[in-house]
Amino acid sequence: MVREIEHLLPEISQRAKEIQRTRAIPGDLVDKLKRAGAFRALIPRDFDGVGLDFESYATLIQRIATIDASVAWCINQASVIGLTSLWLPERSIRHIWGQPDTSVSNGPPLDSQIIAHGENYLLSGHWGFSSGCQHATWMAGLAKHESGGYRLAYFRPDDVEFVDNWEVAGLRGTGSFEFKVKNLAVPQDMVADMSRPASICIDLTLMPNTLLFAASFACVALGLARASLDDIVDLAQGKIPRWTSLKLKDDPDVQRFVGKATARWKAADAYLHRTIETLFPVIRESNTVTHQQRAEMRMVGTHVIQECAEVVGVAYRISGSSGIYQDLDLQRRFQDMNVITQHVQGRDAYFGILGRHELTGNYEIGPMT
């Protein structure tokens, strides 16, 4: 799978502007990614997935993001949320992943309820930010259950009303529409209780799904930041800013800015991959996840996203007026990065929870921690 996706990277690069303009990954490119197994990368092989370990997966997502963040985001969104299917009965898991074109999309619940109704559940709700929904074959909708808590329902895109309000500057190619259903009958075996242990116990179902997203979205940010540094190095070779005589590459201030930004990127890159490569072998061996391991995932995800935003910001500022034009890749990357910083995964508030854990040993368990 990794080799096949590597072979697709030149085409993704060539079609980046098309992806940006149409706010979607082109259908023929989606088909190639599906054939490569991109959207089932983390699903175990026993259920027709690729079964990639999270360490290798993180490297792959980062690599794709150096080419196009929207494509990396869609693959990551589908791969990580697809793991929630492993809370369903085994026959349902096989039903979902038995087709070669399977891709899952979801969205945070804006207003949603699910109630028991005979042999089914009745689902009504409104969800936002459904990245990759235009090429999804299954939707996953989290909803409040009548008895308390939440349930996650799997249903088909044909049963959904999509709301196209994705008029944004960054990550345009994710096509993250909102979606709605009303009184949709969902079979009981297609509804998961995420408060219970997964039907399939692996390291990736032991670690909370939101924390897998924390680290993997940080990988998207790392890829973006690396590409932005490469963009500014290329631009600096020939650009002479107005009213100066030095090329950017010869300006001592630019040299210092790029040096410090590169050091920050390398530190963030090393921190993220060392954390993942340290945690997951231990989780696989112990078959459990500790509060400390959860805290490590939350901290690395939040910190790396914020560090990458600073790196991209430096590259953008160095570019001067060249950076404001849409035909420059750096402009797209700057906009993409500034959407990621607005995501729930990048919130600065998490550091208070993490600092309290360091000081007192008490870890606050919540939906994002």
Residue pairs with C-beta under 8 A, 6 or more apart in sequence:
1 36
1 37
1 38
1 41
1 50
1 52
2 52
2 56
2 60
4 35
4 36
4 37
5 33
5 36
5 38
5 60
5 64
6 63
8 29
8 32
8 33
8 36
9 63
9 64
9 67
11 29
11 32
12 19
12 29
12 64
12 67
12 68
12 71
13 67
13 68
15 26
15 29
16 67
16 68
16 173
16 329
16 332
17 327
18 26
19 25
19 26
19 68
19 70
19 71
19 172
19 173
20 70
20 172
20 173
20 332
22 173
23 166
23 172
23 173
23 174
23 175
24 134
24 135
24 173
24 175
25 33
25 70
25 71
25 74
25 132
25 134
25 135
25 173
25 175
27 135
30 103
30 135
31 101
33 39
33 71
33 75
34 100
34 101
34 102
34 103
34 135
35 100
37 49
37 50
38 75
38 78
38 79
39 75
39 78
39 79
39 82
39 102
39 103
39 104
39 132
40 48
40 49
40 50
40 79
40 82
40 97
40 102
41 49
41 50
41 52
41 57
41 60
41 75
41 79
42 49
42 50
42 51
42 52
42 54
42 57
42 79
42 80
42 82
42 83
42 204
43 49
43 50
43 51
43 82
43 83
43 85
43 86
43 97
44 51
44 86
44 200
44 202
45 51
47 86
47 93
47 94
47 97
47 200
48 94
48 97
48 98
49 97
52 60
53 280
54 203
54 204
54 212
54 215
54 276
54 280
55 273
55 276
55 277
55 280
57 79
57 216
58 215
58 216
58 219
58 272
58 273
58 276
59 219
59 273
61 72
61 75
61 76
61 216
61 219
61 220
61 223
62 72
62 219
62 220
62 222
62 223
62 226
63 223
64 71
64 72
64 75
64 223
65 72
65 73
65 219
65 220
65 221
65 222
65 223
65 224
65 227
66 223
66 224
66 226
66 227
66 230
67 223
67 227
68 173
69 171
69 220
69 223
69 224
69 333
69 336
69 337
69 340
70 171
70 172
70 173
70 174
70 336
71 173
72 219
72 220
72 223
73 131
73 171
73 174
73 217
73 220
74 131
74 132
74 135
74 173
74 174
76 213
76 216
76 217
76 219
76 220
77 105
77 106
77 131
77 132
77 174
78 103
78 104
78 105
78 132
78 136
79 216
80 209
80 212
80 213
80 216
81 104
81 105
81 106
81 140
81 209
82 102
82 103
82 104
83 204
83 205
83 209
83 212
84 104
84 106
84 140
84 152
84 192
84 194
84 209
85 92
85 93
85 96
85 97
85 104
85 138
85 140
85 154
85 192
86 93
86 198
86 199
86 200
86 202
86 205
87 152
87 192
87 193
87 194
87 196
87 198
87 199
87 205
88 96
88 154
88 189
88 190
88 191
88 192
88 199
89 189
89 199
90 199
90 200
91 189
92 154
92 189
92 190
93 199
93 200
96 102
96 104
96 138
96 154
99 137
101 137
102 137
102 138
103 132
103 135
103 136
103 137
103 138
104 136
104 137
104 138
104 139
104 140
104 154
105 130
105 131
105 132
105 133
105 136
105 138
105 139
105 140
105 157
106 127
106 130
106 139
106 140
106 141
106 142
107 127
107 128
107 129
107 130
107 133
107 141
107 176
107 178
107 179
108 127
108 128
108 129
108 142
108 344
109 125
109 126
109 127
109 141
109 142
109 143
109 144
110 125
110 126
110 127
110 128
110 178
111 125
111 126
112 123
112 124
112 125
112 126
112 127
112 141
112 142
112 143
112 144
113 123
113 124
113 125
113 143
113 144
113 146
114 121
114 122
114 123
114 124
114 125
114 143
114 144
114 145
114 146
114 151
114 153
114 186
114 191
115 121
115 122
115 145
115 146
116 122
116 146
117 185
119 187
119 188
120 185
120 186
120 187
120 188
121 151
121 153
121 185
121 186
121 187
121 188
121 191
122 183
122 184
122 185
122 186
123 141
123 143
123 153
123 155
123 181
123 183
123 184
123 185
123 186
124 143
124 181
124 182
124 183
124 184
125 141
125 143
125 180
125 181
126 178
126 179
126 180
127 141
127 142
127 178
127 179
127 180
128 176
128 178
129 176
129 178
130 136
130 139
130 162
130 176
130 177
130 178
130 179
131 171
131 174
131 175
131 176
132 174
132 175
132 176
133 139
133 157
133 162
133 175
133 176
133 177
133 179
134 175
134 177
136 157
137 156
137 157
138 154
138 155
138 156
138 157
139 154
139 155
139 156
139 157
139 159
139 160
139 179
140 152
140 153
140 154
141 152
141 153
141 155
141 179
141 181
142 150
142 151
142 152
142 194
143 150
143 151
143 152
143 153
144 150
145 151
149 193
149 195
150 194
150 195
151 191
151 192
151 193
151 194
152 191
152 192
152 194
153 186
153 190
153 191
153 192
154 186
154 190
154 191
154 192
155 181
155 184
155 186
155 190
159 181
159 184
160 179
160 180
160 181
161 179
161 180
161 181
162 177
162 178
162 179
163 177
163 178
163 179
163 180
164 177
165 177
165 178
166 172
166 174
166 175
166 176
166 177
168 339
169 335
169 338
169 339
170 332
170 334
170 335
170 336
170 337
170 338
170 339
170 340
171 335
171 336
171 339
171 340
194 209
197 205
198 205
198 206
201 287
202 284
203 280
203 283
203 284
204 212
206 283
206 287
206 288
206 289
207 283
207 289
207 293
207 294
207 297
208 289
208 294
208 369
210 345
210 367
210 368
210 369
211 294
211 297
211 298
211 301
211 369
212 297
213 301
213 345
214 297
214 298
214 300
214 301
214 302
214 345
214 368
215 272
215 275
215 276
215 297
215 300
215 301
217 301
217 305
217 340
217 343
217 345
217 346
218 272
218 300
218 301
218 304
218 305
218 308
218 345
219 272
220 340
221 304
221 305
221 308
221 309
221 337
221 340
222 265
222 268
222 269
222 272
222 304
222 308
224 308
224 312
224 333
224 336
224 337
224 340
225 265
225 268
225 307
225 308
225 311
225 312
225 337
226 265
226 269
227 329
227 333
228 311
228 312
228 315
228 316
228 330
228 333
228 334
228 337
229 258
229 261
229 262
229 265
229 311
229 315
231 315
231 319
231 328
231 329
231 330
231 333
232 248
232 258
232 315
232 318
232 319
232 330
233 249
233 258
235 248
235 318
235 319
235 322
235 330
236 247
236 248
236 249
236 254
236 258
236 318
237 247
237 248
237 249
238 247
239 247
239 248
239 320
239 322
240 246
240 247
240 248
241 248
241 320
244 251
248 254
248 318
249 255
254 318
257 314
257 317
257 318
258 314
258 318
260 314
261 310
261 311
261 314
261 315
264 307
264 310
264 311
265 307
265 308
265 311
267 307
268 303
268 304
268 307
268 308
268 311
271 300
271 303
271 304
272 300
272 304
275 296
275 297
275 300
276 300
279 293
279 296
279 297
282 293
283 289
283 293
291 357
291 363
291 365
292 363
294 363
294 365
294 369
295 354
295 357
295 363
295 369
298 350
298 353
298 354
298 368
298 369
299 350
299 351
299 354
301 345
302 345
302 346
302 347
302 348
302 350
302 351
305 340
305 341
305 343
305 345
305 346
306 341
306 346
306 348
308 337
308 340
309 337
309 338
309 340
309 341
309 346
312 333
312 334
312 337
313 334
313 337
315 330
315 334
316 323
316 330
316 331
316 334
317 323
319 328
319 330
322 328
323 330
323 331
323 334
324 331
325 331
326 332
340 346
344 368
345 368
347 368
350 368
350 369
353 363
353 364
353 366
353 369
356 362
356 364
357 363
357 364
363 369
